[in-house]
Amino acid sequence: MTSKVGEAIGNKFEESVATNLCEDNGCMGEYLRLRVEIDSSKPLKRYTVMGRNIKTGQPRVCMAKYERLPHFCFLCGVIGHEYQLFLDLPEGNLPHFQFGDWLRVELPKSKDFT
């Protein structure tokens, strides 16, 4: 993968600001970090489709994970409020949450070397 490919992926999510391809064999393995501008009034993107697999024809899905993600609603995916604002929904209608903590990146804890 190249930075140019990373930028193309970033632009599929939102406006790509910076890309960082980490090929290091560190604790997180190989990954692509994108910095993108997002519109916080719109739902977070959970994934994007990047073409199709040549052999199978299946869509190539690129999952999103976010660093330093503030509170957001697991029901509608919008940043700035939580599910509690939807507690007035009709009883008996349990919502299907399309968003969740799985959108957050778990960053490794820094070690104290003192």
Secondary structure, 3 states (H helix, E strand, C coil): CCHHHHHHHHHHHCEEEEEEEECCCCCCCCEEEEEEECCCCCCCCCEEEEEECCCCCCEEEEECCECCCCCECCCCCCECCCHHHHCCCCCCCCCCCCCCHHHECCCCCCCCCC
